[in-house]
Amino acid sequence: GAGVSQSPRYKVAKRGQDVALRCDPISGHVSLFWYQQALGQGPEFLTYFQNEAQLDKSGLPSDRFFAERPEGSVSTLKIQRTQQEDSAVYLCASSLDGFLNEQFFGPGTRLTVL
Amino acid sequence: GQQVMQIPQYQHVQEGEDFTTYCNSSTTLSNIQWYKQRPGGHPVFLIQLVKSGEVKKQKRLTFQFGEAKKNSSLHITATQTTDVGTYFCAGGNTGKLIFGQGTTLQVKP
């Protein structure tokens, strides 16, 4: 089957705009993770879902960041009032069940805030 | 909070030379995973280590998990140009993975 897909692949936003990033995990994968990857750095954990439940959102940088997975499949990461420091690649990953399983990453969304 | 440090940040080798990257955690880990990211690509899973002192091999790649489950290493024997990329370790604890900053490997043919 298909891997993890993300859309859009590239997003340019003006400072202050809201953006929504979509992730389609592998079908049947219970766990879904969002990461932020700055240039030259490793992925930084943002939040984690088990089915539709958001079990950990400790990595979200501020209350401008919000994630949801209402039906336990597709997830959306929303960033309100974008700032320049939000510019990064946002990676979504899914796994069969939890962090003790291999994570399959999507291609990422590159967000540039002008 | 929990930190995972990786060294070196960059490594340039001649094709055929060996390469090692080291990963250290500030806390005991439940597991460690290794990923490879090619330039412009996304991280791809290589392996997971769970047991104290565990050693796993994949062809020319050897992965080790320390006895205290706080450090790990990846060793590549006789590097090839196809090994180029950034190698990340990711330590598992409290339900999530914490990634190191990665080691970028360049291989000169």
Backbone of each chain as ProteinMPNN parsed JSONL, in Angstrom:
{"seq_chain_A": "GAGVSQSPRYKVAKRGQDVALRCDPISGHVSLFWYQQALGQGPEFLTYFQNEAQLDKSGLPSDRFFAERPEGSVSTLKIQRTQQEDSAVYLCASSLDGFLNEQFFGPGTRLTVL", "coords_chain_A": {"N_chain_A": [[0.8, -1.177, 0.0], [0.176, 2.384, -0.025], [2.513, 4.784, 1.226], [3.097, 7.084, 3.956], [1.5, 10.121, 3.418], [1.753, 13.631, 2.815], [0.39, 16.921, 2.768], [0.181, 20.454, 2.052], [3.159, 19.997, -0.01], [4.879, 22.109, -0.02], [4.709, 25.274, 1.512], [4.116, 28.653, 1.547], [3.808, 31.317, 3.668], [2.526, 34.434, 4.766], [3.677, 36.386, 7.468], [1.692, 36.073, 10.316], [-0.45, 34.851, 9.118], [-2.734, 32.041, 9.114], [-2.073, 28.534, 8.958], [-2.662, 25.226, 7.636], [-1.696, 21.946, 7.896], [-1.632, 18.797, 6.374], [-1.816, 15.297, 7.102], [-1.716, 12.022, 5.916], [-1.785, 8.979, 7.248], [-0.316, 5.638, 7.126], [-2.617, 3.167, 6.258], [-4.387, 1.648, 8.859], [-2.479, 2.061, 10.774], [-2.048, 2.779, 14.11], [-0.789, 4.722, 15.619], [0.269, 8.127, 15.429], [2.54, 10.647, 14.683], [3.812, 13.962, 14.993], [6.457, 15.985, 13.887], [8.91, 18.605, 14.046], [11.328, 19.84, 11.915], [14.157, 21.623, 11.824], [16.54, 23.269, 9.668], [19.402, 21.327, 9.219], [19.127, 20.035, 11.624], [17.912, 17.469, 13.903], [14.74, 15.71, 13.751], [12.236, 17.188, 15.755], [10.172, 16.352, 18.381], [6.7, 16.985, 18.353], [3.908, 16.286, 18.832], [1.662, 13.535, 19.648], [-0.528, 10.971, 18.647], [-2.767, 8.419, 19.573], [-4.788, 6.445, 17.913], [-7.643, 8.422, 17.853], [-7.054, 9.886, 20.026], [-5.183, 12.382, 21.569], [-2.303, 11.881, 23.007], [0.019, 13.019, 23.91], [1.157, 16.213, 23.936], [3.293, 17.687, 24.502], [5.424, 18.751, 23.082], [4.581, 20.833, 21.49], [5.243, 24.094, 20.465], [3.941, 26.467, 21.24], [0.768, 27.972, 22.184], [-0.197, 28.586, 19.748], [-0.039, 26.493, 18.115], [-1.801, 23.689, 17.028], [-3.156, 20.433, 16.975], [-5.016, 17.805, 15.439], [-6.891, 14.743, 15.166], [-9.434, 13.619, 14.294], [-10.94, 11.298, 13.482], [-9.289, 9.268, 13.901], [-7.599, 8.735, 11.812], [-6.666, 10.505, 9.298], [-4.685, 13.382, 9.98], [-4.407, 16.773, 11.117], [-2.263, 19.482, 11.359], [-2.33, 22.566, 12.733], [-1.304, 25.894, 12.498], [-1.518, 28.916, 13.997], [-1.484, 32.42, 13.329], [1.156, 32.706, 12.108], [4.704, 32.842, 12.641], [8.035, 34.0, 11.852], [9.892, 32.288, 12.982], [8.599, 29.891, 12.854], [9.172, 28.724, 10.5], [10.138, 25.834, 8.889], [10.622, 22.289, 8.273], [7.857, 20.242, 8.465], [7.248, 17.177, 9.698], [5.401, 14.201, 9.417], [4.723, 11.114, 10.957], [3.876, 7.645, 11.07], [3.034, 4.74, 12.996], [2.616, 1.232, 13.671], [1.781, 0.754, 16.324], [2.466, 2.747, 18.779], [5.64, 4.003, 20.215], [7.52, 2.04, 20.242], [7.611, 0.751, 17.922], [8.633, 0.664, 14.481], [8.831, 3.809, 12.862], [7.181, 5.292, 10.184], [7.91, 7.719, 7.966], [6.446, 10.609, 6.423], [6.874, 12.68, 3.429], [7.11, 15.256, 4.291], [6.211, 18.708, 4.985], [7.338, 21.681, 3.774], [7.509, 24.629, 5.368], [7.538, 28.046, 4.861], [7.797, 31.114, 6.311], [7.205, 34.385, 5.624]], "CA_chain_A": [[0.0, 0.0, 0.0], [0.867, 3.659, -0.081], [3.158, 5.211, 2.453], [2.538, 8.276, 4.582], [1.505, 11.267, 2.517], [1.539, 14.925, 3.457], [0.097, 18.01, 1.84], [0.941, 20.565, 0.809], [4.584, 19.722, 0.158], [5.509, 23.406, 0.229], [3.738, 26.303, 1.871], [4.675, 29.96, 1.869], [2.798, 32.103, 4.366], [2.953, 35.725, 5.295], [3.629, 36.435, 8.93], [0.364, 36.38, 10.828], [-1.451, 33.988, 8.493], [-2.937, 30.705, 9.654], [-1.825, 27.464, 7.991], [-3.109, 23.884, 8.021], [-0.879, 20.919, 7.247], [-2.375, 17.538, 6.44], [-1.066, 14.04, 7.097], [-2.454, 10.779, 5.717], [-0.897, 7.902, 7.683], [-0.525, 4.324, 6.519], [-3.885, 2.595, 6.706], [-4.272, 0.659, 9.932], [-1.519, 2.483, 11.799], [-2.746, 3.346, 15.255], [-0.065, 5.876, 16.172], [0.651, 9.186, 14.493], [3.445, 11.6, 15.33], [4.227, 15.167, 14.266], [7.785, 16.495, 14.238], [9.388, 19.813, 13.376], [12.756, 19.687, 11.629], [14.852, 22.813, 11.337], [17.655, 22.943, 8.78], [20.605, 20.828, 9.876], [18.809, 19.476, 12.941], [17.09, 16.278, 13.915], [13.312, 15.953, 13.99], [11.889, 17.507, 17.139], [8.819, 15.885, 18.682], [5.65, 17.968, 18.638], [2.731, 15.71, 19.447], [1.474, 12.114, 19.374], [-1.896, 10.473, 18.733], [-3.081, 6.988, 19.548], [-6.126, 6.6, 17.305], [-8.055, 9.838, 17.833], [-6.667, 10.516, 21.289], [-3.888, 13.07, 21.603], [-1.754, 11.432, 24.281], [1.162, 13.832, 24.334], [1.342, 17.42, 23.13], [4.298, 18.443, 25.244], [6.391, 19.384, 22.203], [4.027, 21.975, 20.749], [6.012, 25.246, 20.967], [3.104, 27.512, 21.843], [-0.655, 27.71, 21.993], [-0.572, 28.854, 18.352], [0.019, 25.199, 17.442], [-2.913, 22.818, 17.41], [-3.232, 19.262, 16.106], [-6.196, 16.977, 15.658], [-7.019, 13.504, 14.388], [-10.791, 13.369, 14.788], [-11.485, 9.962, 13.217], [-8.236, 8.28, 14.11], [-6.858, 8.459, 10.588], [-6.016, 11.734, 8.835], [-4.406, 14.374, 11.022], [-4.098, 18.122, 10.657], [-1.51, 20.37, 12.254], [-2.689, 23.95, 12.428], [-0.488, 26.927, 13.129], [-2.206, 30.209, 13.904], [-0.667, 33.644, 13.405], [2.513, 32.21, 11.892], [5.857, 33.701, 12.879], [9.185, 33.571, 11.048], [10.562, 31.146, 13.628], [7.862, 28.663, 12.551], [9.696, 28.185, 9.24], [10.79, 24.534, 9.131], [9.923, 21.166, 7.648], [6.989, 19.546, 9.41], [7.195, 15.769, 9.337], [4.408, 13.338, 10.051], [5.12, 9.707, 10.935], [2.908, 6.74, 11.683], [3.535, 3.419, 13.353], [1.552, 0.268, 13.961], [1.257, 0.97, 17.663], [3.371, 3.276, 19.783], [6.997, 4.403, 19.864], [8.394, 0.871, 20.209], [7.555, 0.239, 16.567], [9.222, 1.47, 13.417], [8.02, 4.923, 12.403], [7.233, 5.555, 8.75], [7.782, 9.162, 7.79], [6.012, 11.205, 5.172], [7.887, 13.517, 2.793], [7.198, 16.522, 4.99], [5.757, 19.981, 4.416], [8.291, 22.762, 4.05], [6.804, 25.885, 5.616], [8.347, 29.261, 4.878], [7.01, 32.26, 6.758], [7.891, 35.607, 5.212]], "C_chain_A": [[0.847, 1.247, 0.0], [1.506, 3.946, 1.268], [2.424, 6.38, 3.055], [2.603, 9.421, 3.573], [1.19, 12.536, 3.296], [1.242, 15.969, 2.391], [-0.172, 19.296, 2.618], [2.405, 20.196, 1.042], [5.351, 20.999, 0.492], [4.413, 24.42, 0.538], [4.498, 27.571, 2.205], [3.56, 30.775, 2.49], [3.376, 33.451, 4.762], [2.809, 35.686, 6.81], [2.244, 36.864, 9.396], [-0.741, 35.529, 10.225], [-1.571, 32.674, 9.255], [-2.642, 29.681, 8.56], [-2.334, 26.14, 8.551], [-2.337, 22.867, 7.205], [-1.54, 19.564, 7.461], [-1.442, 16.344, 6.393], [-2.018, 12.869, 6.912], [-1.543, 9.621, 6.113], [-1.153, 6.629, 6.881], [-1.793, 3.734, 7.111], [-3.65, 1.529, 7.777], [-3.266, 1.02, 11.006], [-2.243, 3.254, 12.896], [-2.111, 4.666, 15.697], [0.353, 6.851, 15.081], [1.418, 10.24, 15.264], [3.673, 12.799, 14.406], [5.58, 15.614, 14.813], [8.039, 17.792, 13.473], [10.884, 19.642, 13.151], [13.309, 20.983, 11.047], [16.051, 22.373, 10.508], [18.876, 22.481, 9.572], [20.386, 20.221, 11.247], [18.027, 18.179, 12.808], [15.627, 16.625, 14.1], [13.048, 16.184, 15.47], [10.424, 17.177, 17.367], [7.881, 17.036, 18.967], [4.505, 17.341, 19.414], [2.51, 14.292, 18.933], [0.011, 11.74, 19.6], [-1.886, 8.945, 18.766], [-4.543, 6.939, 19.13], [-6.502, 8.093, 17.327], [-7.618, 10.595, 19.074], [-5.278, 11.137, 21.198], [-3.268, 12.807, 22.97], [-0.624, 12.306, 24.803], [1.255, 15.028, 23.393], [2.405, 18.317, 23.76], [5.286, 19.177, 24.352], [5.862, 20.569, 21.419], [4.628, 23.256, 21.323], [5.18, 26.318, 21.657], [1.646, 27.168, 21.601], [-1.123, 28.119, 20.596], [-0.621, 27.55, 17.54], [-1.093, 24.299, 17.974], [-2.958, 21.635, 16.449], [-4.473, 18.466, 16.444], [-6.161, 15.762, 14.743], [-8.404, 12.944, 14.712], [-11.334, 11.963, 14.565], [-10.408, 8.887, 13.322], [-7.472, 7.916, 12.858], [-6.089, 9.711, 10.178], [-5.817, 12.695, 10.01], [-4.087, 15.718, 10.388], [-3.338, 18.858, 11.751], [-1.798, 21.803, 11.814], [-1.779, 24.893, 13.19], [-1.181, 28.262, 12.907], [-1.186, 31.339, 14.004], [0.806, 33.29, 13.25], [3.561, 33.297, 12.114], [7.028, 33.164, 12.06], [9.867, 32.357, 11.659], [9.814, 29.829, 13.425], [8.355, 28.024, 11.257], [10.525, 26.935, 9.53], [10.106, 23.509, 8.235], [9.122, 20.461, 8.736], [6.779, 18.122, 8.891], [6.101, 15.062, 10.111], [4.933, 11.907, 9.935], [4.007, 8.871, 11.546], [3.583, 5.423, 12.021], [2.35, 2.526, 13.7], [0.914, 0.557, 15.312], [2.365, 1.449, 18.577], [4.791, 3.512, 19.299], [7.978, 3.245, 19.859], [8.346, 0.172, 18.857], [8.205, 1.215, 15.608], [8.264, 2.588, 13.021], [8.268, 5.141, 10.915], [6.952, 7.042, 8.551], [7.203, 9.529, 6.422], [7.1, 12.102, 4.616], [8.054, 14.874, 3.441], [6.546, 17.669, 4.229], [6.786, 21.037, 4.795], [7.518, 24.062, 4.161], [7.805, 27.032, 5.668], [7.443, 30.423, 5.244], [7.798, 33.532, 6.448], [7.531, 36.789, 6.102]], "O_chain_A": [[2.077, 1.184, 0.022], [1.093, 3.422, 2.303], [1.271, 6.647, 2.714], [3.641, 9.656, 2.953], [0.466, 12.519, 4.291], [1.76, 15.917, 1.275], [-0.697, 19.241, 3.73], [2.838, 20.095, 2.19], [6.353, 20.962, 1.206], [3.348, 24.427, -0.08], [5.405, 27.569, 3.037], [2.485, 30.91, 1.905], [4.565, 33.576, 5.054], [1.92, 35.026, 7.348], [1.697, 37.869, 8.942], [-1.85, 35.485, 10.757], [-0.645, 32.249, 9.946], [-2.92, 29.919, 7.385], [-2.426, 25.952, 9.764], [-2.326, 22.918, 5.975], [-1.953, 19.223, 8.57], [-0.408, 16.374, 5.726], [-2.998, 12.728, 7.644], [-0.608, 9.307, 5.376], [-2.078, 6.556, 6.072], [-2.013, 3.795, 8.321], [-2.822, 0.632, 7.614], [-3.202, 0.358, 12.042], [-2.944, 4.234, 12.644], [-2.805, 5.601, 16.097], [0.734, 6.462, 13.977], [1.012, 10.67, 16.344], [3.719, 12.653, 13.185], [5.815, 15.622, 16.021], [7.467, 18.037, 12.41], [11.625, 19.335, 14.085], [12.972, 21.38, 9.932], [16.521, 21.242, 10.632], [19.325, 23.169, 10.488], [21.346, 19.922, 11.958], [17.542, 17.839, 11.729], [15.303, 17.72, 14.558], [13.568, 15.469, 16.327], [9.546, 17.653, 16.647], [8.211, 17.951, 19.723], [4.163, 17.789, 20.508], [3.084, 13.889, 17.921], [-0.605, 12.13, 20.592], [-1.103, 8.288, 18.08], [-5.43, 7.336, 19.887], [-5.73, 8.928, 16.855], [-7.795, 11.81, 19.16], [-4.318, 10.48, 20.796], [-3.65, 13.423, 23.965], [-0.348, 12.325, 26.003], [1.415, 14.86, 22.185], [2.41, 19.534, 23.575], [5.928, 20.127, 24.8], [6.635, 21.247, 20.743], [4.542, 23.492, 22.528], [5.667, 27.0, 22.559], [1.326, 26.204, 20.906], [-2.31, 28.014, 20.286], [-1.166, 27.507, 16.437], [-1.298, 24.167, 19.18], [-2.814, 21.814, 15.239], [-4.927, 18.452, 17.588], [-5.502, 15.752, 13.703], [-8.514, 11.893, 15.344], [-12.115, 11.476, 15.383], [-10.596, 7.75, 12.889], [-6.771, 6.904, 12.829], [-4.982, 9.948, 10.661], [-6.659, 12.802, 10.902], [-3.568, 15.792, 9.275], [-3.731, 18.849, 12.918], [-1.54, 22.187, 10.674], [-1.52, 24.706, 14.379], [-1.401, 28.682, 11.771], [-0.162, 31.218, 14.677], [1.609, 33.54, 14.149], [3.35, 34.475, 11.828], [7.013, 32.011, 11.628], [10.365, 31.493, 10.938], [10.326, 28.767, 13.779], [7.986, 26.889, 10.954], [11.48, 26.969, 10.306], [9.142, 23.817, 7.534], [9.652, 20.127, 9.796], [6.222, 17.898, 7.816], [5.906, 15.297, 11.303], [5.522, 11.54, 8.918], [3.285, 9.331, 12.43], [4.579, 5.042, 11.405], [1.247, 2.995, 13.98], [-0.309, 0.602, 15.445], [3.128, 0.637, 19.1], [5.117, 3.261, 18.139], [9.145, 3.427, 19.513], [8.966, -0.874, 18.67], [8.314, 2.412, 15.874], [7.063, 2.371, 12.862], [9.409, 5.17, 10.454], [5.893, 7.546, 8.922], [7.44, 8.857, 5.419], [8.141, 12.276, 5.249], [9.032, 15.573, 3.176], [6.356, 17.613, 3.014], [7.07, 21.258, 5.972], [6.944, 24.543, 3.184], [8.784, 26.994, 6.414], [6.447, 30.685, 4.571], [8.907, 33.729, 6.943], [8.026, 37.896, 5.889]]}, "seq_chain_B": "GQQVMQIPQYQHVQEGEDFTTYCNSSTTLSNIQWYKQRPGGHPVFLIQLVKSGEVKKQKRLTFQFGEAKKNSSLHITATQTTDVGTYFCAGGNTGKLIFGQGTTLQVKP", "coords_chain_B": {"N_chain_B": [[15.014, 18.584, 30.565], [14.82, 15.409, 28.813], [17.694, 14.61, 26.882], [19.295, 13.873, 23.792], [22.373, 13.313, 22.548], [24.541, 13.518, 19.755], [27.494, 12.526, 18.145], [30.154, 12.445, 15.686], [29.231, 15.727, 14.322], [29.61, 16.042, 11.623], [31.15, 13.987, 9.14], [33.715, 13.224, 6.993], [34.751, 10.839, 4.742], [36.973, 8.668, 2.945], [35.993, 6.626, 0.268], [35.562, 3.279, 1.172], [36.756, 3.476, 3.627], [36.142, 3.144, 7.2], [33.331, 4.102, 9.287], [31.97, 5.707, 12.142], [29.33, 6.623, 14.282], [28.222, 8.178, 17.283], [25.982, 8.025, 20.028], [24.482, 9.558, 22.777], [22.55, 9.531, 25.721], [20.908, 11.529, 28.192], [19.348, 10.274, 29.979], [18.173, 7.0, 31.032], [17.215, 4.785, 28.485], [14.318, 3.283, 26.974], [14.331, 2.117, 24.53], [16.183, 2.277, 21.443], [16.267, 3.776, 18.3], [17.468, 3.826, 14.948], [17.802, 5.99, 12.199], [18.026, 6.875, 8.719], [18.603, 9.665, 6.696], [18.438, 10.851, 3.537], [19.861, 13.495, 1.512], [17.465, 16.002, 1.05], [15.464, 14.226, 1.5], [13.295, 12.129, 3.577], [13.393, 10.87, 6.978], [14.348, 7.448, 7.212], [13.669, 4.361, 8.583], [16.125, 2.315, 10.136], [16.89, 0.423, 12.147], [16.002, -1.091, 15.327], [16.955, -1.154, 18.729], [16.652, -2.815, 21.796], [17.397, -4.288, 24.051], [19.706, -4.31, 26.819], [23.118, -3.952, 26.066], [22.809, -4.975, 23.552], [23.616, -6.092, 20.256], [23.372, -5.589, 16.846], [23.464, -6.548, 13.409], [23.512, -5.378, 10.067], [24.321, -6.263, 7.12], [26.939, -4.314, 6.162], [26.623, -2.659, 8.3], [26.793, -2.101, 11.777], [25.169, -2.101, 14.823], [25.043, -0.956, 18.156], [23.88, -1.188, 21.536], [24.303, 0.334, 24.591], [25.407, -1.042, 27.797], [24.221, 0.21, 29.968], [22.047, 1.253, 28.791], [22.079, 3.879, 27.867], [23.591, 4.79, 25.866], [24.584, 4.495, 22.404], [25.797, 3.128, 19.304], [26.633, 3.388, 15.825], [28.211, 1.661, 13.364], [29.823, 1.682, 10.294], [31.249, -0.423, 8.009], [33.782, -0.25, 5.587], [32.909, 1.999, 3.807], [30.574, 3.074, 1.264], [29.632, 5.013, -1.636], [26.914, 5.118, -1.653], [26.239, 5.219, 0.972], [26.051, 7.778, 1.782], [24.564, 10.443, 3.598], [22.447, 11.574, 6.331], [22.646, 10.334, 9.551], [20.53, 9.46, 12.109], [20.09, 8.942, 15.576], [17.507, 7.867, 17.762], [16.117, 8.137, 20.809], [14.027, 6.31, 22.961], [11.618, 7.122, 25.356], [9.271, 7.679, 27.95], [7.074, 7.421, 26.208], [7.66, 8.636, 23.759], [9.861, 9.424, 20.969], [13.075, 10.813, 21.144], [15.074, 12.624, 19.101], [18.505, 12.636, 18.108], [20.885, 15.151, 16.959], [21.982, 14.31, 14.65], [24.401, 12.778, 12.422], [26.175, 13.744, 9.691], [27.228, 12.118, 6.895], [29.733, 12.167, 4.498], [31.018, 10.759, 1.567], [33.886, 10.269, -0.195], [34.564, 9.386, -3.485]], "CA_chain_B": [[14.343, 17.448, 29.963], [15.678, 14.392, 28.215], [18.469, 15.043, 25.725], [20.066, 12.858, 23.081], [23.471, 13.98, 21.865], [25.159, 12.671, 18.749], [28.76, 13.017, 17.619], [30.38, 13.851, 15.353], [28.157, 16.336, 13.547], [29.937, 15.769, 10.225], [32.264, 13.082, 8.926], [34.073, 13.012, 5.593], [35.63, 9.681, 4.63], [37.271, 8.167, 1.607], [35.28, 5.376, 0.022], [36.312, 2.125, 1.656], [37.101, 3.677, 5.044], [35.067, 2.882, 8.143], [32.653, 5.275, 9.856], [31.218, 5.44, 13.365], [28.629, 7.721, 14.936], [27.934, 7.834, 18.664], [24.754, 8.633, 20.542], [24.438, 9.51, 24.234], [21.336, 10.08, 26.322], [21.034, 11.991, 29.574], [18.537, 9.381, 30.814], [18.074, 5.614, 30.562], [16.244, 4.659, 27.408], [13.612, 2.007, 26.839], [14.732, 1.58, 23.237], [16.814, 3.255, 20.569], [16.077, 3.514, 16.887], [18.358, 4.545, 14.038], [17.203, 6.381, 10.936], [18.898, 7.508, 7.737], [17.921, 10.664, 5.886], [19.228, 11.295, 2.387], [19.617, 14.917, 1.236], [16.166, 16.283, 0.447], [14.502, 13.155, 1.777], [12.761, 12.03, 4.92], [14.047, 9.785, 7.723], [13.944, 6.08, 6.926], [14.045, 3.488, 9.691], [17.149, 1.302, 9.892], [16.874, -0.668, 13.12], [15.663, -0.777, 16.715], [17.619, -1.921, 19.772], [15.827, -2.763, 23.004], [18.034, -4.944, 25.198], [20.991, -3.842, 27.292], [24.26, -4.63, 25.467], [22.422, -5.622, 22.297], [24.365, -5.802, 19.03], [22.697, -6.083, 15.642], [24.198, -6.262, 12.178], [22.824, -5.371, 8.782], [25.37, -6.218, 6.101], [28.132, -3.588, 6.61], [26.262, -1.797, 9.425], [26.728, -2.731, 13.093], [24.522, -1.233, 15.8], [25.214, -1.41, 19.532], [23.175, -0.494, 22.603], [25.161, 0.223, 25.753], [24.945, -1.853, 28.918], [23.364, 1.032, 30.817], [20.952, 1.726, 27.929], [22.144, 5.33, 27.75], [24.354, 5.167, 24.688], [24.484, 3.594, 21.262], [26.692, 3.489, 18.204], [26.434, 2.805, 14.495], [29.497, 1.537, 12.682], [29.74, 1.212, 8.906], [32.525, -0.953, 7.512], [34.064, -0.083, 4.147], [31.841, 2.86, 3.289], [30.333, 3.219, -0.168], [29.01, 6.312, -1.931], [25.485, 4.993, -1.349], [26.047, 5.425, 2.409], [25.94, 9.217, 2.024], [23.308, 10.882, 4.199], [22.518, 11.912, 7.749], [22.214, 9.232, 10.397], [19.967, 9.924, 13.37], [19.609, 8.032, 16.597], [16.306, 8.38, 18.422], [15.944, 7.411, 22.059], [12.644, 6.225, 23.408], [11.334, 7.251, 26.783], [7.99, 8.344, 28.239], [6.112, 7.353, 25.117], [8.017, 9.31, 22.511], [11.253, 9.347, 20.554], [13.857, 12.042, 21.115], [16.102, 12.458, 18.084], [19.753, 13.371, 18.159], [20.981, 16.144, 15.893], [22.407, 13.622, 13.444], [25.759, 12.818, 11.879], [26.128, 13.764, 8.231], [28.35, 11.379, 6.308], [30.093, 12.403, 3.11], [31.949, 9.738, 1.125], [34.603, 10.669, -1.421], [34.851, 8.193, -4.3]], "C_chain_B": [[15.345, 16.476, 29.349], [16.392, 14.947, 26.988], [19.185, 13.854, 25.115], [21.115, 13.588, 22.247], [24.14, 13.01, 20.912], [26.447, 13.325, 18.28], [29.368, 11.996, 16.67], [29.197, 14.426, 14.579], [28.345, 16.038, 12.056], [31.106, 14.786, 10.177], [32.474, 12.931, 7.423], [35.04, 11.84, 5.548], [35.897, 9.381, 3.167], [36.499, 6.861, 1.448], [36.156, 4.19, 0.438], [36.741, 2.25, 3.112], [35.887, 3.352, 5.913], [34.525, 4.189, 8.716], [31.908, 4.85, 11.113], [30.567, 6.728, 13.855], [28.16, 7.254, 16.303], [26.75, 8.652, 19.174], [24.737, 8.471, 22.061], [23.189, 10.197, 24.763], [21.607, 10.5, 27.764], [20.246, 11.095, 30.529], [18.55, 7.967, 30.224], [16.94, 5.503, 29.556], [15.546, 3.307, 27.448], [14.015, 1.334, 25.529], [15.496, 2.668, 22.478], [16.588, 2.815, 19.13], [17.084, 4.349, 16.099], [17.643, 4.771, 12.715], [18.27, 6.982, 10.036], [18.062, 8.476, 6.902], [18.848, 11.114, 4.77], [18.94, 12.777, 2.15], [18.298, 15.127, 0.512], [15.099, 15.256, 0.744], [13.987, 13.187, 3.202], [13.452, 10.886, 5.648], [13.457, 8.427, 7.369], [14.521, 5.18, 8.017], [15.107, 2.481, 9.266], [16.973, 0.113, 10.838], [16.404, -0.158, 14.473], [16.444, -1.706, 17.642], [16.835, -1.733, 21.057], [16.573, -3.281, 24.239], [19.387, -4.324, 25.534], [22.113, -4.653, 26.645], [23.986, -5.257, 24.103], [23.294, -5.157, 21.139], [23.591, -6.406, 17.866], [23.493, -5.687, 14.412], [23.26, -6.311, 10.981], [23.908, -5.186, 7.729], [26.593, -5.472, 6.653], [27.868, -2.692, 7.819], [26.165, -2.613, 10.701], [26.215, -1.718, 14.095], [24.722, -1.833, 17.19], [24.389, -0.553, 20.475], [23.98, -0.724, 23.874], [24.537, -0.571, 26.891], [23.972, -1.087, 29.815], [22.154, 1.582, 30.05], [20.895, 3.258, 27.894], [22.97, 5.759, 26.542], [24.258, 4.086, 23.626], [25.484, 4.038, 20.207], [26.27, 2.773, 16.94], [27.789, 2.811, 13.801], [29.247, 1.001, 11.275], [31.136, 0.791, 8.46], [32.622, -0.696, 6.01], [32.965, 0.723, 3.463], [31.787, 2.869, 1.762], [29.633, 4.55, -0.402], [27.509, 6.281, -1.625], [25.19, 5.182, 0.138], [25.87, 6.905, 2.76], [24.571, 9.564, 2.592], [23.543, 11.277, 5.636], [21.909, 10.786, 8.554], [21.762, 9.79, 11.742], [19.739, 8.742, 14.308], [18.389, 8.689, 17.229], [16.059, 7.517, 19.642], [14.502, 7.458, 22.527], [12.529, 6.295, 24.915], [10.021, 7.989, 26.938], [7.105, 8.452, 27.003], [6.471, 8.072, 23.84], [9.501, 9.106, 22.204], [11.879, 10.735, 20.586], [15.016, 11.82, 20.159], [17.362, 13.231, 18.449], [19.822, 14.326, 16.977], [21.549, 15.573, 14.602], [23.888, 13.757, 13.143], [25.651, 12.729, 10.374], [27.397, 13.145, 7.674], [28.513, 11.751, 4.838], [31.149, 11.359, 2.73], [32.568, 10.157, -0.191], [34.962, 9.432, -2.222], [36.335, 8.101, -4.681]], "O_chain_B": [[16.554, 16.703, 29.37], [15.802, 15.65, 26.168], [19.626, 12.946, 25.82], [20.786, 14.376, 21.36], [24.291, 11.826, 21.217], [26.49, 14.533, 18.043], [29.129, 10.798, 16.826], [28.27, 13.698, 14.221], [27.38, 15.813, 11.326], [31.947, 14.767, 11.076], [31.562, 12.567, 6.68], [36.051, 11.849, 6.251], [35.148, 9.786, 2.278], [36.374, 6.087, 2.397], [37.336, 4.12, 0.095], [37.055, 1.251, 3.758], [34.757, 3.294, 5.428], [35.17, 5.235, 8.642], [31.296, 3.783, 11.158], [31.186, 7.792, 13.842], [27.754, 6.105, 16.478], [26.556, 9.808, 18.796], [24.952, 7.373, 22.573], [22.818, 11.285, 24.322], [22.429, 9.902, 28.458], [20.448, 11.147, 31.742], [18.898, 7.773, 29.06], [15.856, 6.052, 29.749], [16.115, 2.313, 27.9], [14.033, 0.106, 25.442], [15.448, 3.841, 22.846], [16.704, 1.636, 18.795], [17.493, 5.429, 16.527], [16.978, 3.883, 12.182], [19.274, 7.521, 10.502], [16.96, 8.148, 6.462], [19.91, 11.685, 5.021], [17.883, 13.267, 2.547], [18.041, 14.504, -0.519], [13.96, 15.388, 0.297], [14.211, 14.147, 3.939], [14.041, 10.017, 5.006], [12.242, 8.271, 7.243], [15.711, 5.239, 8.325], [15.02, 1.875, 8.199], [16.914, -1.04, 10.408], [16.406, 1.044, 14.735], [16.576, -2.9, 17.369], [16.402, -0.625, 21.373], [16.392, -2.762, 25.341], [20.115, -3.872, 24.651], [22.083, -5.884, 26.662], [24.823, -5.981, 23.565], [23.663, -3.986, 21.05], [23.206, -7.575, 17.895], [24.117, -4.627, 14.375], [22.359, -7.145, 10.891], [24.356, -4.066, 7.482], [27.236, -5.992, 7.565], [28.785, -2.036, 8.312], [25.543, -3.675, 10.726], [26.75, -0.615, 14.209], [24.593, -3.041, 17.386], [24.214, 0.645, 20.255], [24.304, -1.866, 24.2], [23.321, -0.753, 26.954], [23.023, -1.659, 30.352], [21.334, 2.301, 30.62], [19.817, 3.854, 27.891], [23.044, 6.947, 26.226], [23.907, 2.938, 23.899], [25.954, 5.176, 20.215], [25.646, 1.712, 16.971], [28.428, 3.855, 13.673], [28.552, 0.002, 11.09], [32.084, 1.573, 8.532], [31.663, -0.901, 5.267], [32.198, 0.201, 2.654], [32.795, 2.699, 1.076], [29.101, 5.147, 0.534], [26.91, 7.325, -1.365], [24.029, 5.293, 0.529], [25.573, 7.241, 3.906], [23.548, 9.053, 2.135], [24.678, 11.314, 6.109], [20.796, 10.337, 8.277], [22.507, 10.495, 12.423], [19.262, 7.685, 13.895], [18.257, 9.913, 17.229], [15.821, 6.315, 19.528], [13.849, 8.5, 22.494], [13.248, 5.615, 25.647], [9.699, 8.85, 26.119], [6.458, 9.477, 26.788], [5.66, 8.117, 22.916], [10.28, 8.677, 23.055], [11.288, 11.707, 20.115], [15.846, 10.936, 20.374], [17.304, 14.322, 19.015], [18.95, 14.325, 16.108], [21.598, 16.258, 13.581], [24.54, 14.717, 13.551], [25.106, 11.766, 9.836], [28.504, 13.605, 7.956], [27.575, 11.664, 4.046], [32.075, 11.109, 3.502], [31.868, 10.374, -1.181], [35.598, 8.519, -1.696], [36.74, 7.159, -5.363]]}, "name": "protein", "num_of_chains": 2, "seq": "GAGVSQSPRYKVAKRGQDVALRCDPISGHVSLFWYQQALGQGPEFLTYFQNEAQLDKSGLPSDRFFAERPEGSVSTLKIQRTQQEDSAVYLCASSLDGFLNEQFFGPGTRLTVLGQQVMQIPQYQHVQEGEDFTTYCNSSTTLSNIQWYKQRPGGHPVFLIQLVKSGEVKKQKRLTFQFGEAKKNSSLHITATQTTDVGTYFCAGGNTGKLIFGQGTTLQVKP"}
